[in-house]
Amino acid sequence: MNPQAEELNKIIQEKNPAVYELLSKKGKNIFFPKKGILGQSADAKGTKINATIGTAIEDDGSPMRLEAISSKIGIDPSLTFPYAPSFGRPDIRASWKQLIYKKNPCLGSKEISLPIVTNALTHGVSMAGYMFVDEGDEVISPNLFWGNYNLILNNAYGSKIGAFNLFKNGGFDLEAFENKLNEGAIGKKIVILNFPNNPSGYSPTVAEASAIAEILKKSADKGNKIVVFTDDAYWGLVFEDGIEKQSIFTYISDIHENVLAVKIDGPTKEDYVWGFRVGFITYGIKGGDAQLYAALESKTAGAVRGNISNAANISQSLLMQAYANEDYDRQKEEKYELLKTRYNAVKEALKDDKYKKYFEALPYNSGYFMCIQLVEGIDGEALRHLLIDKYSIGTINLNNIIRLAFAAVAAKDMKQLFDGIYDACCELKK
C-alpha cells in the first residue's frame, strides 16, 4: 500500500474506526498524490518560467486556445480552458457547502465535509461505490430504484441490490426497510436512498424521514456499521405540504458514530443543467471533524483523479456566475412553479375514475416522475409499443409499472396523455 494511503487510513482509524471498516478495498488503498507530478507542479506554482504544467500557454501567459472556440465563450479564458483541480474548484466547493446549509436549515451547526466535485450524479454514485463497495457486497435499496444503479454498482463493483418494498398503505414501508437493514449478521451495511425517488416521484413525510433516521440509529446501536448514500438528484422539487423538503442527509449526518452519510447531489436537475455534468459528494457523521473529513476528501479526490482527472472547469465557472446572479432565486422559483403546475395537472387528470379500470397511480408527491400500476392482464411492453405506434406517446415500462415523466409534458397535454394510455389499454384488453 502506498504510504500516502496508509497516512490517510491512520487518520481515519484514529478519528473513527467504523468509517475505516466501511471503506472498500479500493477505498482503503486510494489517496490523492501530494508528491510526483502533481506535487512538483504545485511546488513550481508562481515561478517565472514554469515547465511543469501539462497545458499549452500563449506567450502572454494566458491559456492557449482556438479563436473558433474562445469567441463563443464570454468568460475569462483562465476560468474555462485550464484543468480544474481534482477536488473541484475551491470557490464552487465552498459555495455548494453554503447552499447545503441554506437548503437544509435543520443541519444547523452540524459539521460536514467540504464537497468534492464529481462529473454529476452518475459519477458521484460511482465514486461512492469506489470508496465503499466491494465485490459481493449488498446495497440496500427500495424495490423501485434508478436502473443505472445496476450498471454503476452491480456491473462495475460486483455488488448486488438487496431490495425492500417501498410502499405500504400509501406511504413509505418503514417495516420492510427495518427488516432488510437488520437482516443477516451484524456488520457492514450499505444503503442507498433516493428522494424524490426515481421512478416513483415519492418523498417521505416529515414523520417518515424521522422514522428512517431512527431505524438507522437503532441498527447502529446493535453494532452495525452503516454507510448511507443519499441520492439527492431531484432535491427541492416537493409539491405537497407535510412532505420533507430537506435531504434525508440532514437527519442522518450526525445520528451515530457508526452511520456515515454520503450526500450525492448536484445542479443537474436543481438548476436544469443536465449537460453540464457537475455533481458533489459530501460526508457527514457524528463526531466528524476537519481531519477526518479532509482524509475522506483526499481519498475521494484521488478516486476522481484516477477515474476522470477532474470535472469540467467551464461548467463550474458558469455555475458560479449563476449563483452570484441576483436574479438566480427568482428564476429558480419560476421554474419550480412551472413544474408544480404540471404536477397539479397530473392530479387533476387522475380525478377521472374511469382510469382505475386499467391502472392506478403509485404514491407520488415530488420530483420529475410518477408511476401507474397496470391491472393484471395488461402487458406493459405491449402497451408501450402501442402508445408509440398509434398514439405518439412515449412512456417507460418497468415490469408493468409505467413511469411517466410529467416534468417533460406541458400541463395542457396531461389529460391527453392519460386518455391515450386508457384508450390503448382498452384496445389491448379487447
Secondary structure, DSSP 8 states (H G I E B T S, - for coil): --HHHHHHHHHHHHH-HHHHHHS-HHHHH----SSHHHHHHHHTTT-SS----SS-B-TTSSB---HHHHTT--S-GGGTSS---TT--HHHHHHHHHHHHHH-GGGTT--B---EEESHHHHHHHHHHHHH--TT-EEEEESS--THHIIIIIIHH--EEEEE--EETTEE-HHHHHHHHT-SSSSEEEEEEESS-TTT----BHHHHHHHHHHHHHHHHTT-EEEEEEE-TTTT-B-STTB--S-HHHHHTTS-TTEEEEEEE-HHHHTT-TTT--EEEEEE-TT--HHHHHHHHHHHHHHHHHHTS---HHHHHHHHHHHT-TTHHHHHHHHHHHHHHHHHHHHHHTT-GGGGGTEEE----BSSEEEEEE-TT--HHHHHHHHHHHH----EEETTEEEEEGGGS-GGGHHHHHHHHHHHHHHHH-
